[in-house]
Each structure stands twice: as C-alpha cells, then as structure tokens.
C-alpha cells in the first residue's frame, strides 16, 4: 500500500504537468493560423486568418490591388517601377522563383511575411533568423536602442511584429535596417527594397485592429499606388522549362497579357483581383529536389520539448529500474499473523505467475521438516536425502528425487499436484522443527 501511494505521489504530478503541456501546445496550435492553408492572408478571405480588411483599408487610400495566384503571373504583370509586391506565404513560393521575387525593378518594394531561414537562403538575402517566440509580441519601433529608420514604421508606433527575430547574415559586412527589436528588417541588398516582417499578426483580420497593426501593414504596402498581391493556394510547382534560356526577371511571359495598368479599372474585377491558372505541371521541367531536412521542418521549441520528454522518460526508467546486484532478504517491518502472511505471499505469487519460486519455497519447507526427522544435517546432498527418504517411505527413488529436486512446474495444475505430493511426503515423519525454515533463494514479495 505504501509503495502504491508513493507511486501515485510521483506519477500524478508528472501526468498533470504533461497534460498541461499537451493542452497548452494543442490550444496554441489551433490558435495559430497555418501558413500552408488556402486563404491565408488572402485579400478576398474574410475569415480570421484572411486579410480582406487590410485590402479594404488599402483601397480606401486609393491603392490599387492586383491579386495573382502564381509567381509566374506576378513576374509578368509587374510594371517596370512604382509597385509593391506582397508575399504573405513565401514558403509556398518555388525556390527557383525566390531570387526573382526579391530582385524587382528600380522603384519597387517586396514585403515578405515571416520568411524562414530556408527562404532567406534561397532568395540570397543578407539576413538570418534568430530567436523565435511562442507567439507574436507587441513592441516599440526601436531595435537595439536605435530609432527605426523607416518613417512609415515610426508613424505606426507599437505593433505585434515580433515573433521571428532577424539579424544580419554572418560573414557579410552589409547591415540591414531593423525595427521592432529585429521583428522587422529592411534590406537594400544589390539595390532592391525588401522588407521582412517576423509575424503575420499585423496583416490578419483578427489582429489588425490591435495597437498599430493596421497602420504598420497599410504603411508598408502603400509606398506605391499598386500592390501585386501574391495569393498562393499551396506549394508552387516548378517553373516551365524554357529551351531558349532563363526568363528575364520582371519581363512579360510570351503569349500572356501586358502588365496591369492601375489607371484602367476595366482591367480588373470589382474587388481588384485577377485569377490565373498555371500551365500543366506535366509540361514543366523537373529541377533537382531542394533539400528539406527534418530539422527545418519543425520549429526549435518542438525539438526542445522533445528532448525534455526524452530526459523525463529516461529518468522515469531509471527510477523504476531494479537496483543492481543480487536481492537480499530483509525482515518484515511489522509483526503479521502467519496465516495472513502466507495468504498475501501466495496471492503475490499467483499474480506474478511465479511457479518456480513457489515450487522452491514448498520444497525447501518440506526438506526443513524431513531432514531432522531422518537425522540428517542441513548440508546433506540431494542423493543422500533421496536415499534416506526412499528407505523411510518406501516410495521409488525416481519419484522422490523428482518430487524434491525435479524441474519447476509450468502451470497451475502442475503446481497444485506438486504441493499436494509434498504435503503428503512431509506428513510422514512425526517431527516438528523448532527453528524457522531456510529457503534456498529469496522469496519474492518480501521487503528488500
């Protein structure tokens, strides 16, 4: 009973902590939007993870929005200058397109939402990911104690832009402009204007009204009068194969319409969006598969939690493991009635299916009664005991040896037959030992 209570005192708190961690992680996973879902930060999605409210805010300021559903279409529609390319889910863009997206025309801005290290590397950006928070945090515009150099960010004030922190890429002398404690970074690497924001909260419908989120999102996208909104439904297929060479960045694709004219309202729908379907993927090239290691497939906190669980399991295994070395017999801490002790020990043996230890105990008790009756010392060997019992009882020598020193039973029926036979054998000599029995091996169930 004491051991069971001790087990409960240790296991119940650990189980409650694990349950709390699982519930917290599940709630957080449900609360956070999935960037791979269709409609994430889409200009036409009115759900919580959509960005229809941001699109309406931009249109109220006179900003034209061109919604496209493929990177190739965005490249063909982009004018030579004076536009903003908004990429809500850069992880869905095919790696072969990333360098083209961040290398626009002379007067253009590219806004990437929460790009990972893999996206930054494929886009050849002079940035690196640093710490990542459990959830987005509202912070001031300053970074490392220095004022933010972007006027539209300073005008927005505190916003929930800090979840993924960005820093300068190691090995480069270039220094990007950072705001919100590294949650927003602006790069002019190779003359382009690329802004990365480490959280999707300022753009989402459910968080856009908090603090300066709407001012930040609208300010980043309203630098020019045209926003090309790249709204991908899922991972993008590779670009089509061009036998004459690579397509020029931001040049019209042959056979497709001319770039969108923001001043002609007849070229777009009532919501300022346009749909485009990609060519048949069977006609596309099969470039080498990009490496996607398992380490990058999960966030860092997942691996940290996995390591902690593994350590907890190892500690629990060590705690539950038996001590090294042979077991020893210890006296019972309290005085218990003999019948109750025998009954309890028998139940333990029955539950553990301990046929061999039970048989050894019964045989040791029988020998303890037989040897004094036959005037034999305790260290008498099996052959001498067998001969003496055979001569005293008239039983066959093989039956006596099998009964006292034979193999252990393997079933309940064999154990019961052995107990009955030993009981009949030990009842023949009329001698009652005065000293307690000595067993050949420790008895399971005793305190150790």
C-alpha positions as CSV (number, residue, x, y, z in Angstrom):
1,X,0.0,0.0,0.0
2,X,2.9,2.4,0.9
3,X,4.6,1.6,-2.4
4,X,1.4,2.3,-4.3
5,X,0.9,5.7,-2.6
6,X,4.5,6.6,-3.3
7,X,3.9,5.8,-7.0
8,X,0.8,8.0,-7.0
9,X,2.6,10.9,-5.4
10,X,5.2,10.9,-8.1
11,X,3.2,9.9,-11.2
12,X,0.2,12.1,-10.7
13,X,2.1,15.5,-10.6
14,X,4.1,14.4,-13.7
15,X,0.9,13.4,-15.5
16,X,-0.7,16.7,-14.6
17,X,2.3,18.7,-16.0
18,X,2.3,16.6,-19.2
19,X,-1.4,17.1,-19.6
20,X,-1.0,20.9,-19.1
21,X,1.8,21.0,-21.7
22,X,-0.3,19.0,-24.2
23,X,-3.3,21.2,-23.7
24,X,-1.2,24.3,-24.0
25,X,0.5,23.1,-27.1
26,X,-2.8,22.0,-28.7
27,X,-4.5,25.3,-27.9
28,X,-1.6,27.2,-29.3
29,X,-1.5,25.1,-32.5
30,X,-5.2,25.6,-33.0
31,X,-5.0,29.4,-32.3
32,X,-2.1,29.9,-34.7
33,X,-3.0,30.0,-38.4
34,X,-1.4,27.6,-40.8
35,X,0.5,29.4,-43.5
36,X,0.0,26.5,-45.8
37,X,-3.7,26.7,-45.7
38,X,-5.6,28.1,-48.7
39,X,-6.7,31.6,-48.0
40,X,-4.0,32.5,-45.5
41,X,-3.7,36.4,-45.7
42,X,-5.7,36.4,-48.8
43,X,-7.2,39.7,-49.9
44,X,-10.5,38.0,-50.5
45,X,-10.7,35.9,-47.4
46,X,-12.9,37.3,-44.7
47,X,-12.0,34.7,-42.0
48,X,-9.7,35.4,-39.1
49,X,-6.6,34.3,-40.9
50,X,-7.5,36.3,-44.0
51,X,-6.5,39.9,-45.0
52,X,-9.7,41.3,-46.5
53,X,-9.8,44.1,-44.0
54,X,-6.2,45.2,-45.0
55,X,-7.2,45.1,-48.6
56,X,-10.2,47.3,-47.9
57,X,-8.0,49.7,-46.0
58,X,-5.6,50.0,-48.9
59,X,-8.4,50.6,-51.4
60,X,-9.8,53.4,-49.2
61,X,-6.4,55.1,-49.5
62,X,-6.6,54.8,-53.3
63,X,-4.1,51.9,-53.6
64,X,-4.9,49.5,-56.5
65,X,-4.6,45.8,-55.7
66,X,-3.8,43.1,-58.3
67,X,-4.3,39.6,-56.8
68,X,-2.5,36.9,-58.6
69,X,-2.3,33.2,-57.8
70,X,1.1,32.3,-59.3
71,X,4.6,33.7,-59.1
72,X,5.0,33.5,-62.9
73,X,1.9,35.6,-63.3
74,X,3.2,38.1,-60.8
75,X,6.5,38.4,-62.7
76,X,4.7,39.0,-66.0
77,X,2.2,41.6,-64.6
78,X,4.8,43.7,-62.7
79,X,5.5,47.1,-64.3
80,X,8.9,48.5,-64.6
81,X,8.7,50.6,-61.5
82,X,6.3,52.0,-58.9
83,X,4.7,49.0,-57.3
84,X,4.7,46.8,-54.1
85,X,4.9,43.0,-54.3
86,X,3.2,41.5,-51.2
87,X,4.1,37.8,-50.5
88,X,2.1,36.6,-47.5
89,X,3.5,33.0,-47.6
90,X,7.0,33.0,-49.1
91,X,7.5,29.3,-48.0
92,X,5.0,28.3,-50.7
93,X,6.9,30.0,-53.5
94,X,9.1,27.6,-55.5
95,X,12.8,28.1,-54.7
96,X,13.6,28.8,-58.3
97,X,11.4,31.9,-58.2
98,X,12.6,33.4,-54.9
99,X,15.6,35.2,-56.3
100,X,13.5,36.8,-59.0
101,X,10.9,38.0,-56.5
102,X,13.4,39.8,-54.3
103,X,15.2,41.4,-57.3
104,X,12.5,43.8,-58.7
105,X,12.7,46.8,-60.8
106,X,14.3,50.1,-59.9
107,X,11.3,51.6,-58.0
108,X,9.6,48.7,-56.2
109,X,9.2,47.1,-52.8
110,X,8.9,43.5,-51.8
111,X,7.2,42.6,-48.5
112,X,7.8,39.1,-47.1
113,X,5.8,37.8,-44.1
114,X,7.6,35.6,-41.7
115,X,10.2,34.0,-44.1
116,X,12.2,31.1,-42.8
117,X,15.9,30.6,-43.0
118,X,15.4,28.4,-46.0
119,X,13.6,31.1,-47.8
120,X,16.2,33.7,-47.0
121,X,19.0,31.4,-48.2
122,X,17.2,30.5,-51.5
123,X,16.5,34.2,-52.1
124,X,20.1,35.1,-51.4
125,X,19.1,37.6,-48.7
126,X,21.7,39.1,-46.3
127,X,19.6,38.2,-43.3
128,X,19.4,35.3,-40.9
129,X,16.8,34.1,-38.5
130,X,17.5,34.4,-34.7
131,X,15.2,33.8,-31.8
132,X,11.6,32.8,-32.4
133,X,8.9,33.5,-29.8
134,X,6.0,31.3,-28.8
135,X,3.6,34.0,-30.0
136,X,3.8,37.5,-31.5
137,X,4.6,40.3,-29.1
138,X,3.7,44.0,-29.3
139,X,6.9,46.1,-29.0
140,X,8.0,49.6,-29.8
141,X,9.6,50.5,-33.1
142,X,13.2,50.8,-31.8
143,X,15.7,48.0,-32.3
144,X,18.7,47.6,-30.1
145,X,18.1,51.1,-28.6
146,X,18.3,52.8,-32.1
147,X,15.3,54.5,-33.7
148,X,13.7,52.8,-36.7
149,X,14.8,54.4,-40.0
150,X,11.5,53.7,-41.8
151,X,9.1,56.7,-41.5
152,X,6.0,54.5,-42.2
153,X,7.0,52.2,-39.3
154,X,7.7,55.1,-36.9
155,X,4.3,56.6,-37.8
156,X,2.6,53.2,-37.0
157,X,4.1,53.0,-33.5
158,X,4.0,49.8,-31.3
159,X,2.7,46.7,-33.2
160,X,2.6,42.9,-32.9
161,X,5.6,42.4,-35.3
162,X,8.0,40.5,-33.0
163,X,7.7,36.7,-33.3
164,X,10.6,35.8,-35.6
165,X,13.6,37.9,-35.0
166,X,16.0,38.7,-37.8
167,X,19.7,39.6,-37.7
168,X,22.5,40.2,-40.2
169,X,23.8,37.2,-42.1
170,X,27.2,36.0,-40.7
171,X,30.2,36.6,-42.9
172,X,28.8,39.7,-44.6
173,X,29.7,43.3,-44.0
174,X,26.2,44.5,-45.1
175,X,24.0,45.7,-42.3
176,X,20.2,45.8,-42.8
177,X,17.8,48.3,-41.2
178,X,15.9,46.8,-38.3
179,X,12.8,47.8,-36.3
180,X,10.7,46.3,-33.6
181,X,13.7,44.7,-31.9
182,X,14.5,42.7,-35.0
183,X,11.0,41.7,-35.8
184,X,11.1,43.8,-39.0
185,X,14.1,44.2,-41.2
186,X,14.6,46.2,-44.4
187,X,17.3,45.2,-46.9
188,X,18.6,47.2,-49.8
189,X,21.0,44.4,-50.9
190,X,22.0,44.9,-54.5
191,X,19.8,48.0,-54.8
192,X,16.5,46.3,-54.1
193,X,14.0,47.2,-51.3
194,X,12.9,44.1,-49.4
195,X,11.1,44.2,-46.1
196,X,10.6,41.1,-44.0
197,X,8.1,41.1,-41.1
198,X,8.5,38.3,-38.5
199,X,4.8,37.9,-37.7
200,X,1.6,37.7,-39.6
201,X,-0.5,39.3,-36.9
202,X,-0.4,42.9,-38.3
203,X,-1.9,41.7,-41.5
204,X,-4.6,39.3,-40.2
205,X,-8.3,40.2,-39.9
206,X,-8.4,39.1,-36.2
207,X,-5.4,41.2,-35.1
208,X,-5.3,44.1,-37.4
209,X,-7.2,46.5,-35.0
210,X,-4.8,46.0,-32.2
211,X,-2.2,48.7,-31.4
212,X,-0.6,50.0,-34.6
213,X,-1.1,46.8,-36.7
214,X,-3.3,48.4,-39.3
215,X,-1.0,51.4,-39.6
216,X,2.0,49.2,-40.0
217,X,0.5,46.9,-42.6
218,X,-1.0,49.7,-44.7
219,X,2.1,51.8,-44.4
220,X,4.4,49.0,-45.7
221,X,2.1,48.3,-48.7
222,X,1.1,51.9,-49.6
223,X,4.5,53.1,-50.6
224,X,3.4,53.0,-54.3
225,X,0.0,53.1,-55.9
226,X,-0.1,49.5,-56.9
227,X,0.1,46.3,-54.8
228,X,0.6,43.0,-56.5
229,X,-0.8,40.5,-54.0
230,X,0.7,37.0,-54.5
231,X,-2.0,34.7,-53.1
232,X,-0.9,31.1,-53.4
233,X,-3.2,28.2,-52.6
234,X,-0.4,25.7,-51.8
235,X,3.2,24.8,-52.6
236,X,4.0,26.1,-56.0
237,X,5.1,23.8,-58.9
238,X,8.4,24.4,-60.6
239,X,8.6,26.9,-63.5
240,X,8.1,25.7,-67.0
241,X,11.2,24.8,-69.0
242,X,12.5,27.4,-71.4
243,X,14.8,25.9,-74.0
244,X,16.0,29.3,-75.1
245,X,17.3,30.3,-71.7
246,X,16.0,31.7,-68.5
247,X,13.2,34.3,-68.4
248,X,14.3,37.8,-67.6
249,X,13.2,39.0,-64.2
250,X,10.0,41.0,-64.3
251,X,9.7,40.7,-68.1
252,X,6.4,39.7,-69.7
253,X,6.0,36.0,-70.4
254,X,5.5,35.4,-74.1
255,X,1.8,34.9,-75.1
256,X,0.5,36.5,-71.8
257,X,-1.3,39.9,-71.4
258,X,0.6,43.1,-70.8
259,X,1.4,44.3,-67.3
260,X,-1.6,45.6,-65.3
261,X,-2.4,49.2,-65.6
262,X,-3.5,50.7,-62.3
263,X,-5.3,53.5,-64.0
264,X,-7.7,51.4,-66.1
265,X,-10.4,50.0,-63.9
266,X,-11.7,47.8,-66.7
267,X,-8.7,45.5,-66.5
268,X,-9.6,44.2,-63.1
269,X,-12.6,42.8,-61.3
270,X,-14.8,44.6,-58.8
271,X,-12.6,43.5,-56.0
272,X,-9.4,44.4,-57.8
273,X,-8.3,40.7,-58.2
274,X,-7.4,38.6,-61.1
275,X,-7.1,34.8,-61.3
276,X,-4.6,32.9,-63.3
277,X,-4.0,29.2,-63.8
278,X,-0.6,27.7,-64.1
279,X,0.3,25.5,-67.1
280,X,0.1,21.8,-67.0
281,X,2.7,20.6,-64.5
282,X,3.4,17.6,-66.8
283,X,4.9,20.1,-69.3
284,X,7.2,21.6,-66.7
285,X,10.8,20.8,-66.0
286,X,11.9,18.6,-63.1
287,X,14.7,20.5,-61.4
288,X,16.7,18.9,-58.7
289,X,14.7,18.5,-55.5
290,X,15.5,21.1,-52.9
291,X,16.8,19.8,-49.6
292,X,14.2,19.9,-46.9
293,X,15.8,18.4,-43.7
294,X,13.7,17.2,-40.9
295,X,15.3,19.7,-38.6
296,X,14.0,22.6,-40.5
297,X,10.5,21.0,-40.9
298,X,9.7,21.7,-37.2
299,X,10.2,24.8,-35.0
300,X,13.0,24.9,-32.5
301,X,10.7,24.7,-29.5
302,X,9.3,21.4,-30.8
303,X,12.8,19.8,-30.6
304,X,13.4,21.3,-27.2
305,X,10.1,19.9,-25.9
306,X,11.0,16.5,-27.4
307,X,14.4,16.5,-25.6
308,X,12.8,17.3,-22.3
309,X,10.3,14.5,-22.7
310,X,13.1,12.1,-23.6
311,X,15.0,13.1,-20.5
312,X,11.9,12.7,-18.4
313,X,11.3,9.2,-19.8
314,X,14.9,8.2,-19.1
315,X,14.7,9.4,-15.5
316,X,11.4,7.5,-15.1
317,X,13.1,4.3,-16.4
318,X,16.0,4.7,-14.0
319,X,13.6,5.3,-11.1
320,X,11.5,2.3,-11.9
321,X,14.5,0.0,-12.7
322,X,15.6,-2.6,-10.1
323,X,18.8,-2.0,-8.1
324,X,22.0,-3.5,-9.4
325,X,23.3,-6.5,-7.5
326,X,21.6,-9.6,-6.0
327,X,18.5,-9.2,-4.0
328,X,18.7,-9.6,-0.2
329,X,16.1,-10.8,2.3
330,X,15.1,-8.3,5.0
331,X,12.8,-8.9,8.0
332,X,9.3,-7.6,7.8
333,X,9.0,-4.2,9.5
334,X,5.9,-5.2,11.5
335,X,4.5,-8.4,13.0
336,X,1.9,-10.0,10.9
337,X,-0.2,-13.1,11.5
338,X,1.3,-16.2,9.8
339,X,-1.8,-17.1,8.0
340,X,-2.2,-13.6,6.7
341,X,1.4,-13.5,5.5
342,X,1.1,-16.9,3.8
343,X,-2.1,-15.8,2.1
344,X,-0.7,-12.5,1.0
345,X,2.5,-14.1,-0.3
346,X,0.5,-16.7,-2.2
347,X,-1.6,-14.0,-3.9
348,X,1.6,-12.2,-5.0
349,X,3.0,-15.5,-6.4
350,X,-0.3,-16.2,-8.2
351,X,-0.5,-12.7,-9.7
352,X,3.2,-12.9,-10.9
353,X,2.8,-16.5,-12.2
354,X,5.9,-17.3,-10.1
355,X,5.7,-21.1,-10.5
356,X,9.5,-21.7,-10.0
357,X,9.9,-19.6,-6.8
358,X,6.7,-21.1,-5.3
359,X,8.0,-24.7,-6.0
360,X,11.4,-23.8,-4.5
361,X,9.7,-22.5,-1.3
362,X,7.5,-25.6,-1.0
363,X,10.4,-27.9,-1.5
364,X,12.6,-26.0,1.0
365,X,9.9,-26.2,3.6
366,X,9.5,-29.9,3.1
367,X,13.2,-30.6,3.4
368,X,13.2,-28.4,6.5
369,X,10.8,-30.9,8.1
370,X,12.3,-34.1,6.6
371,X,15.9,-33.7,7.4
372,X,15.6,-33.5,11.3
373,X,13.2,-36.5,11.2
374,X,15.8,-38.5,9.2
375,X,18.6,-37.3,11.5
376,X,20.3,-35.7,8.5
377,X,22.3,-32.4,8.7
378,X,21.1,-29.4,6.7
379,X,24.1,-29.6,4.2
380,X,23.2,-33.2,3.1
381,X,23.4,-33.6,-0.6
382,X,20.4,-34.5,-2.9
383,X,21.5,-38.1,-3.4
384,X,21.8,-38.9,0.3
385,X,18.4,-37.2,1.0
386,X,16.8,-39.1,-1.8
387,X,18.1,-42.5,-0.5
388,X,17.1,-41.7,3.1
389,X,13.5,-40.7,2.1
390,X,13.2,-43.7,-0.2
391,X,14.2,-46.1,2.6
392,X,11.9,-44.3,5.1
393,X,8.8,-44.1,3.0
394,X,9.1,-47.0,0.5
395,X,8.5,-44.7,-2.4
396,X,10.5,-45.2,-5.6
397,X,13.8,-43.3,-5.7
398,X,12.9,-41.6,-9.1
399,X,9.6,-40.3,-7.7
400,X,11.2,-39.0,-4.6
401,X,14.1,-37.3,-6.5
402,X,11.6,-35.8,-9.0
403,X,9.4,-34.6,-6.2
404,X,12.2,-32.9,-4.1
405,X,14.7,-31.8,-6.9
406,X,12.8,-32.1,-10.2
407,X,12.0,-29.3,-12.7
408,X,9.8,-26.4,-11.8
409,X,6.1,-26.6,-12.8
410,X,4.8,-24.5,-15.6
411,X,1.1,-24.5,-15.0
412,X,-1.3,-24.0,-12.0
413,X,-2.3,-27.7,-12.2
414,X,1.3,-28.9,-12.0
415,X,2.0,-26.6,-9.1
416,X,-1.1,-27.9,-7.2
417,X,-0.1,-31.5,-7.8
418,X,3.4,-30.8,-6.5
419,X,2.0,-29.1,-3.4
420,X,-0.3,-32.0,-2.6
421,X,2.5,-34.5,-3.1
422,X,5.0,-32.6,-0.9
423,X,2.3,-32.2,1.8
424,X,1.8,-36.0,1.8
425,X,5.5,-36.6,1.9
426,X,6.2,-34.1,4.8
427,X,3.4,-35.6,6.9
428,X,5.0,-39.0,7.1
429,X,7.7,-38.2,9.7
430,X,6.3,-37.2,13.0
431,X,8.7,-34.3,13.7
432,X,8.1,-30.6,14.1
433,X,11.2,-28.3,13.6
434,X,11.8,-25.6,16.2
435,X,13.8,-23.2,14.1
436,X,12.4,-21.2,11.2
437,X,12.9,-22.6,7.7
438,X,15.8,-21.6,5.5
439,X,14.9,-21.1,1.8
440,X,17.3,-21.7,-1.0
441,X,16.6,-18.4,-2.6
442,X,14.9,-15.0,-1.5
443,X,11.2,-15.1,-1.7
444,X,9.6,-12.6,-4.0
445,X,7.2,-10.2,-2.2
446,X,9.4,-9.7,0.8
447,X,10.7,-6.2,1.7
448,X,14.1,-5.6,0.2
